[in-house]
Amino acid sequence: MPSVVAISGSPSADSRTVRLVRHVLDRLAADGCGTEHIVVRDLPAHELLTGSAAHPALGGALRSVADADGVVVGTPVYKASYSGLLKVFLDLLPQSGLAGKTVLPLVTGGSVAHVLALDYALRPVLTGLGARHMVPGAFLLDSSIERLGTHACRVDPEAEPRLLRAVDGFARALAGQETRPLVAAP
């Protein structure tokens, strides 16, 4: 059973991005993956900003990424890029922190004008961290993610198939990880 850790880089307390990542993790868990969710905003701020990996919460989060077979990275778009909070966490990973891993990037934004943040901002940093295989990922408009209850969401029926194609591609890549080599991301 592959293990998947998700990293949510939204600073918002009621984040659509965090809800979307939980939605994706629920789908992967239903497919038999072991899942864990790192919500970066919940990590101790001082230790995160000073890179104090000796703190149990921060060290545990970094170990979770190191031990995972697959990584889901979710972020809202701020200033045409991924969030600064996500950047702070990714900067704590070693240069090859995603080596040997399959990665699914997820980006949420307020306008279709932000869709390029997936390929021109987030993908290069994930590739630079040595991701073994990066699946195409998905961009969803904030307006296509409806908040339900305290943690759940409903994805608009027009956006859900696109999201599920990305998640299913990620799951297929994870399932084949032990039996065939995957093409490395450029």
C-alpha positions as CSV (number, residue, x, y, z in Angstrom):
1,M,0.0,0.0,0.0
2,P,1.6,3.3,-1.1
3,S,1.8,6.1,1.5
4,V,0.9,9.6,0.5
5,V,1.6,12.8,2.5
6,A,-0.1,16.0,1.5
7,I,1.3,19.5,2.1
8,S,-1.2,22.3,2.3
9,G,0.4,25.7,2.0
10,S,-2.5,28.0,2.7
11,P,-2.3,30.6,5.5
12,S,-6.1,30.9,5.7
13,A,-7.9,29.3,8.7
14,D,-10.9,28.5,6.5
15,S,-9.0,27.5,3.4
16,R,-10.6,26.1,0.3
17,T,-7.2,24.7,-0.6
18,V,-6.9,22.7,2.6
19,R,-10.5,21.4,2.1
20,L,-9.6,20.4,-1.5
21,V,-6.5,18.6,-0.4
22,R,-8.6,16.7,2.3
23,H,-11.1,15.8,-0.5
24,V,-8.2,14.4,-2.6
25,L,-6.8,12.5,0.4
26,D,-10.2,10.9,1.1
27,R,-10.3,9.7,-2.5
28,L,-6.8,8.2,-2.2
29,A,-7.5,6.6,1.1
30,A,-10.6,5.0,-0.4
31,D,-8.3,3.6,-3.1
32,G,-6.1,2.0,-0.4
33,C,-3.4,4.5,0.1
34,G,-2.1,5.4,3.5
35,T,-2.5,9.2,3.9
36,E,-1.3,12.0,6.1
37,H,-2.0,15.7,5.9
38,I,0.5,18.4,6.8
39,V,-1.2,21.8,7.1
40,V,1.7,24.1,7.2
41,R,-0.2,26.9,8.9
42,D,-0.6,24.6,11.9
43,L,3.1,24.1,12.4
44,P,4.9,26.2,15.0
45,A,5.6,29.5,13.3
46,H,8.8,30.5,15.0
47,E,10.4,27.1,14.4
48,L,9.2,27.0,10.8
49,L,10.6,30.5,10.0
50,T,13.9,29.7,11.8
51,G,14.2,26.2,10.3
52,S,14.3,24.5,13.7
53,A,13.8,21.0,12.5
54,A,14.6,19.7,16.0
55,H,11.0,20.8,17.1
56,P,9.0,17.6,17.2
57,A,6.1,18.9,15.0
58,L,8.4,20.3,12.4
59,G,10.8,17.3,12.4
60,G,7.9,15.0,12.2
61,A,6.5,16.8,9.2
62,L,9.8,16.6,7.4
63,R,10.2,12.9,8.2
64,S,6.7,12.3,6.9
65,V,7.7,13.8,3.5
66,A,10.9,11.8,3.5
67,D,9.1,8.5,4.2
68,A,6.2,8.9,1.8
69,D,5.9,7.3,-1.6
70,G,3.8,10.1,-3.0
71,V,3.4,13.8,-2.2
72,V,0.4,16.0,-2.9
73,V,1.2,19.7,-2.8
74,G,-1.7,22.1,-2.5
75,T,-1.4,25.9,-2.6
76,P,-3.5,29.0,-3.3
77,V,-2.2,31.5,-5.8
78,Y,-0.8,34.7,-4.2
79,K,0.9,37.3,-6.4
80,A,0.9,34.9,-9.4
81,S,2.8,32.2,-7.5
82,Y,2.4,29.6,-4.7
83,S,2.1,30.9,-1.2
84,G,5.0,32.1,0.9
85,L,4.0,29.7,3.6
86,L,4.5,26.8,1.3
87,K,7.8,28.2,0.2
88,V,9.1,28.4,3.8
89,F,8.2,24.7,4.3
90,L,9.7,23.6,0.9
91,D,12.9,25.5,1.8
92,L,13.4,23.2,4.8
93,L,13.4,20.1,2.6
94,P,16.8,18.9,1.5
95,Q,17.8,19.6,-2.1
96,S,16.7,16.1,-3.0
97,G,13.7,16.1,-0.6
98,L,11.3,14.8,-3.3
99,A,13.7,12.3,-4.9
100,G,12.1,9.0,-5.6
101,K,8.6,10.4,-5.1
102,T,5.5,10.8,-7.3
103,V,4.1,14.3,-6.9
104,L,0.7,15.8,-7.5
105,P,0.5,19.6,-7.6
106,L,-2.8,21.2,-6.8
107,V,-3.4,25.0,-7.2
108,T,-6.4,27.1,-6.4
109,G,-7.0,30.6,-7.5
110,G,-9.6,33.3,-7.9
111,S,-9.2,33.7,-11.7
112,V,-8.3,31.6,-14.7
113,A,-5.5,34.1,-15.1
114,H,-3.7,32.3,-12.3
115,V,-3.7,28.9,-14.1
116,L,-0.1,29.4,-15.2
117,A,1.1,29.5,-11.6
118,L,0.9,25.7,-11.7
119,D,3.5,25.2,-14.5
120,Y,5.6,28.4,-14.2
121,A,5.8,28.8,-10.4
122,L,5.1,25.6,-8.5
123,R,6.3,22.9,-10.9
124,P,9.9,24.2,-11.2
125,V,10.5,24.2,-7.5
126,L,9.1,20.7,-7.1
127,T,11.2,19.5,-10.0
128,G,14.2,21.2,-8.4
129,L,13.6,19.1,-5.2
130,G,14.1,16.0,-7.3
131,A,10.6,14.7,-7.8
132,R,10.8,11.3,-9.5
133,H,7.6,11.7,-11.4
134,M,5.3,14.7,-11.5
135,V,1.8,14.1,-12.8
136,P,0.0,17.0,-14.6
137,G,-1.8,18.2,-11.5
138,A,-4.9,20.4,-11.4
139,F,-5.9,24.1,-11.1
140,L,-9.3,24.8,-9.6
141,L,-11.1,28.1,-9.3
142,D,-11.9,29.1,-5.7
143,S,-15.5,29.5,-6.9
144,S,-15.6,25.8,-7.8
145,I,-14.9,24.7,-4.2
146,E,-18.0,24.9,-1.9
147,R,-17.3,24.8,1.8
148,L,-19.3,22.2,3.7
149,G,-19.3,21.9,7.5
150,T,-16.0,22.6,9.2
151,H,-13.6,20.6,7.0
152,A,-15.3,19.2,3.9
153,C,-16.0,20.6,0.5
154,R,-18.0,19.9,-2.7
155,V,-16.2,20.4,-6.0
156,D,-18.3,21.9,-8.8
157,P,-19.5,19.1,-11.1
158,E,-17.8,20.8,-14.1
159,A,-14.4,20.9,-12.3
160,E,-14.6,17.5,-10.5
161,P,-13.8,15.3,-13.6
162,R,-10.6,17.3,-14.2
163,L,-9.6,17.0,-10.6
164,L,-10.4,13.2,-10.6
165,R,-8.3,12.7,-13.7
166,A,-5.3,14.2,-12.0
167,V,-5.9,12.2,-8.8
168,D,-6.4,9.0,-10.7
169,G,-3.3,9.6,-12.7
170,F,-1.4,10.1,-9.5
171,A,-2.8,6.9,-8.0
172,R,-1.8,5.0,-11.2
173,A,1.7,6.4,-11.1
174,L,2.0,5.4,-7.4
175,A,0.7,1.9,-8.1
176,G,3.3,1.4,-10.8
177,Q,6.1,2.9,-8.8
178,E,7.5,-0.5,-7.5
179,T,7.1,-2.4,-10.8
180,R,8.3,0.0,-13.5
181,P,10.5,3.0,-13.6
182,L,8.6,6.3,-14.2
183,V,9.8,9.0,-16.5
184,A,11.5,11.7,-14.5
185,A,10.1,15.2,-14.7
186,P,12.2,17.6,-16.8
